[in-house]
Amino acid sequence: MAIFSAQGTARSTLARHFSAKTKIWAAGVEASPLARMLADATGAQCDRIGRIKVQPDCSLPGHSEVFVVGDMMNSNDLPGVAEVALQSGLHAAHVIRARVRNWAEPAPWRYRDFGSMAAVRRRSAIISVRGVRLSGWIAWVVWLVVHVTFLTGFRNRFTAVIHWFISFVGTSRSERAIPGDLDQLLAHDRRRGAGEAHTHPVPQNG
């Protein structure tokens, strides 16, 4: 376990690993390096994960002709989810169209939260929409329909349905995490005896 001080500096660089059949992968989210490059070129500010802070119309401060949407954008610290990207992209498109046609520009962008949903296991999901919560198989069907609906193009929708059919109905999945270093550690633990905990150094860059 790595122990961090209040300033965020590591005091200990040791971690304890336990043999297990289940691997949990948690990765941080960082914006594309293009966001930092764009910020340096325009004088805009970035947040701690590299997203550019934008104006209410999704444009850059001092550069109303440059729009940033989706995962590269920070608007009121909204999360980097698909719905934020979709709504911000549509608003930027409306602003550009209004300027080209000399129309009055739309009102500043305001995010509308339609709720959250996530698939948690095979044929099971959770949904929370304005106080209404669902879970289990029914929630998974709703999750599937919503995702297919928001995909663009018949080909993408057809491919997604076939892919999910194979993944959720069958017993195998095409996505697999293969962390080589962790596999080596678990193999080492098995040789030393199942269930025994050991201490291993954590790479400084990991």
N, C-alpha and C positions, 0 to 999 in steps of 0.2 A: 504494500500500500504506500503510495506516495503522499507525504504530508506537506502541505503548503502553508506558508505564513500568511499574515494579513496582506502583505504586499504581493502575494502571488508567487514568491520564489520557493523552489522546492527545498525542503530541509532533509528529506530522506529520498533515496533513489532505489529503494528496495520494494519489491512487490511479491506477494504470496500467491502461488498458483495452485489450484486444486483440480484433480482429474474429474472430468465430467463429460457426459455425452452431449450436453446442450451448450452451444456457443452463443454468446450474446455479443452483438456488434453494435457499438454506439459511436457514431462519427460526428464530428462537429461540422457545421455548415459555414462555408466561406465563399464570398462572392468571387466572380471571375476576376483575374488580374487586370482585365480590361477596365474594370470600374476604377481601380486605383490609378491607372494610366490616364483615364479620362479626367479624373479629379485633379491630378497634377497639372494637366494641360489647361484646365479651365479655372483652377483656383477653388473648386468646390471642396466640401468636406466629406470625409468618409467616417462611418462608425467603426466599431472595434472588429467587425467581421468583413470590412471592406466594401460595404454598400454605400452608394452616394446619397447624400441628403438632398432631396429635391424640393421644389416649390409646390404649392397646392395644385398646380396644373400639370405636375410631373415633369416640369422642365428644370434645367439647372439654374441656380442663382446667377444672374448676370448674363445668361445665355438662353434667352427664351426660345431660341431656334433649336435647341438640343433637348431631347426628351430621353428620360431613362425610366424604364419600367421593369417589372418582374423582379428576379432575384438580385439584380444589381441596384435596386432602388430602396431607399429608406424613407418612408413617408409616415411620420408619427410612430415610428418603431413597430409598424405592422409586421407580422411574421411572414417569412418567405414561403408562402403556400400558393397553390395553383390559382385559387380564387382571387387573391390579391394581384397576381400577375395578369389574369384575364381582365379584371375590371380596370386596372391602371392602363393596360394596353388599349382597351376600347376608348377610354377617356382621352388618351393622347391622340388617338386616331381622329376623334371628334374635333379636338382642338385644331389639328392640322387641316382638316377638311374645312372648318369654319374660316380659317385664315386664308386658305386658297380661294374660297368663294366669297370672301369679304363679308361673311356673316358675323353676327355678334358671337363672341366666344362663349362656350358653355360655362356654367358655374364651376367653381373650384371642385376638384374631385373629392368625393366622400365615399369611403369604403362602406359597403353594406355586408354585414356578417350574416351569411345564410346558414351558419352552423358548422359542425365538424363531424367527420366520419373517418373511420379507419378499420381496415381488416386486421383482426387480431390472430386468427388461425384459420385452418381449412374450413370453408363454408361457415364462417362466423365473423361478425363485425359488430362495431358499436357506433351509434349515431346520437348526436345531441344537437337538436334544432329548436332554439327558442323555448327551452324548458322541457321539450318533449324528448325522451330518451328511449332508444330501442337497442336491443342486443340480440345476438344469436343469428339463426338462419335468415329470418325476415330482414334483419338489418343488413346482412350480407347481400341479399338480393337487391335491396335499395342501393347499396354501395356500388354494386355491379352496374345497375341501370344508369345511375348518375354518371359514373366514369365513362361509360360507352357513349352516353348522350353528349358529353362535352368534348369528345374526340372529334377532330376535323377530318372529313372525308370518309366515304364508305370503305375504302381499302383499309384505313387505320382501324376502323371499328370492327371490320370482319376479322382482321389479323388478331386484334386484342381478344375477341370472343373465342377464336380457335385456341389461342395461346392459354387463356384462362381455363378453357374447357379441359385441355390436356393437364394443366397444373393442378386444378382443384378436383377433377373427377378421377384422374389417374393417381398413381402412387409415387410418381417421380416428378421432379421439378427441374427446369433448365437453369434456374438461378441457384448457385451454390457458393458459399463463402469458403475459401481455401486459404486460411492464414497459415503459411508454412511454419513460421516461428512458433506459433501456439501448438501446432501438431507435434513439433519436435519436443516441446516442453512436456506435453502430455505423454508422449512415448517414453520420455525419460522418467516420468513419474510412474508409469506402469512397470518399468523395469525395476524401480526402487520399491515398488509395493503399492497396490491399489489403496486409495484413501489416505495416503500419507502426504502431508503438506510440506512443500519445500520453498525456499526463498531463492529468488533469481533477481539479478540486477535488471533494472529497466533501462533500455537504451536512452541516451540523453536526447536524441532527436525523435523519440517515439511518443 
